[in-house]
Amino acid sequence: MVKIFVITYSTYNHINQVAESIVEGLQKADVEVGRYQVAETLSEEILTKMHAAPKPDLPIIKAQDLVEADGFLFGFPTRYGTTPAQVKAFFDSTGQLWQKQALAGKPVGFFFSTASQHGGQEVTVFTTLPILAHHGMIYVPFGYANAHLFDNSEVIGGSPWGAGTIAGGDGSRQPSEKELAIARDQGENFAKVAIKLAAN
Ligand SMILES: Cc1cc2nc3c(=O)[nH]c(=O)nc-3n(C[C@H](O)[C@H](O)[C@H](O)COP(=O)(O)O)c2cc1C
């Protein structure tokens, strides 16, 4: 069975909530799902000062684990419109896989969160793409596969680049039903692409 890993980094738990809907969507298709988190790089002292949420009870992803999966959905909050250092540090540990091009041809999707509506959702993915290019991995965008992406009646995170949520400056906004519906569709669509690729 095609195996998809959902790998997240989250400080305030928004991304973990979106990940649950991503997993629900994946499970609508016939794939096996693995759920992991990226290792934290900040000290407990800094995390306490940031009022970070407790980490979820998930295994920490190791570079070598990636070889087992047929595709990956990475979820993370923006950091100044780009990849969080924690996620970058994880990819920086994949050099041996890169040398062998062990991940080449595997599909990757992204979902993300920002504090504000225009805080950099799309550019967070865009600036992560060079990592995929160098690994030879295939970026799978979401497109406009959910009608909520055309809805301007309320603030809705997400874009053709993937599902997204908007946490608010103080983190008090929680993922909305529409954002979670987009995430479910992204999971399901991504699974279908991964199944097709794995069949070749
Ligand atoms: C160092 C740092 C940089 C950030 N940069 C941005 C930013 O550029 N734009 C933005 O909208 N939010 C920014 N944020 C807010 C986070 O994206 C927000 O806390 C996150 O999306 C919440 O997701 P989480 O609960 O999964 O951690 C930043 C937060 C931190 C700690």
Ligand as a Chemical Component Dictionary entry (heavy atoms), coordinates in Angstrom:
data_LIG
# 
_chem_comp.id                   LIG 
_chem_comp.type                 NON-POLYMER 
_chem_comp.pdbx_formal_charge   0 
_chem_comp.three_letter_code    LIG 
# 
loop_
_chem_comp_atom.comp_id 
_chem_comp_atom.atom_id 
_chem_comp_atom.alt_atom_id 
_chem_comp_atom.type_symbol 
_chem_comp_atom.charge 
_chem_comp_atom.model_Cartn_x 
_chem_comp_atom.model_Cartn_y 
_chem_comp_atom.model_Cartn_z 
_chem_comp_atom.pdbx_ordinal 
LIG C1  C1  C 0 9.928 34.117 14.802 1  
LIG C2  C2  C 0 8.540 34.188 14.267 2  
LIG C3  C3  C 0 8.310 34.741 13.009 3  
LIG C4  C4  C 0 7.025 34.835 12.505 4  
LIG N1  N1  N 0 6.818 35.403 11.291 5  
LIG C5  C5  C 0 5.564 35.571 10.836 6  
LIG C6  C6  C 0 5.310 36.221 9.583  7  
LIG O1  O1  O 0 6.224 36.607 8.857  8  
LIG N2  N2  N 0 4.013 36.354 9.185  9  
LIG C7  C7  C 0 2.969 35.929 9.949  10 
LIG O2  O2  O 0 1.822 36.105 9.560  11 
LIG N3  N3  N 0 3.191 35.274 11.124 12 
LIG C8  C8  C 0 4.447 35.095 11.568 13 
LIG N4  N4  N 0 4.658 34.446 12.755 14 
LIG C9  C9  C 0 3.503 33.868 13.470 15 
LIG C10 C10 C 0 3.391 32.377 13.247 16 
LIG O3  O3  O 0 3.328 32.071 11.875 17 
LIG C11 C11 C 0 2.178 31.839 14.001 18 
LIG O4  O4  O 0 2.494 31.889 15.383 19 
LIG C12 C12 C 0 1.876 30.430 13.538 20 
LIG O5  O5  O 0 1.342 30.470 12.245 21 
LIG C13 C13 C 0 0.939 29.679 14.437 22 
LIG O6  O6  O 0 0.999 28.321 14.025 23 
LIG P1  P1  P 0 1.318 27.197 15.109 24 
LIG O7  O7  O 0 0.256 27.343 16.191 25 
LIG O8  O8  O 0 1.150 25.888 14.392 26 
LIG O9  O9  O 0 2.699 27.382 15.655 27 
LIG C14 C14 C 0 5.939 34.326 13.270 28 
LIG C15 C15 C 0 6.172 33.734 14.513 29 
LIG C16 C16 C 0 7.461 33.652 15.008 30 
LIG C17 C17 C 0 7.691 33.016 16.353 31 
# 
loop_
_chem_comp_bond.comp_id 
_chem_comp_bond.atom_id_1 
_chem_comp_bond.atom_id_2 
_chem_comp_bond.value_order 
_chem_comp_bond.pdbx_ordinal 
LIG C1  C2  SING 1  
LIG C2  C3  SING 2  
LIG C2  C16 DOUB 3  
LIG C3  C4  DOUB 4  
LIG C4  N1  SING 5  
LIG C4  C14 SING 6  
LIG N1  C5  DOUB 7  
LIG C5  C6  SING 8  
LIG C5  C8  SING 9  
LIG C6  O1  DOUB 10 
LIG C6  N2  SING 11 
LIG N2  C7  SING 12 
LIG C7  O2  DOUB 13 
LIG C7  N3  SING 14 
LIG N3  C8  DOUB 15 
LIG C8  N4  SING 16 
LIG N4  C9  SING 17 
LIG N4  C14 SING 18 
LIG C9  C10 SING 19 
LIG C10 O3  SING 20 
LIG C10 C11 SING 21 
LIG C11 O4  SING 22 
LIG C11 C12 SING 23 
LIG C12 O5  SING 24 
LIG C12 C13 SING 25 
LIG C13 O6  SING 26 
LIG O6  P1  SING 27 
LIG P1  O7  DOUB 28 
LIG P1  O8  SING 29 
LIG P1  O9  SING 30 
LIG C14 C15 DOUB 31 
LIG C15 C16 SING 32 
LIG C16 C17 SING 33 
# 
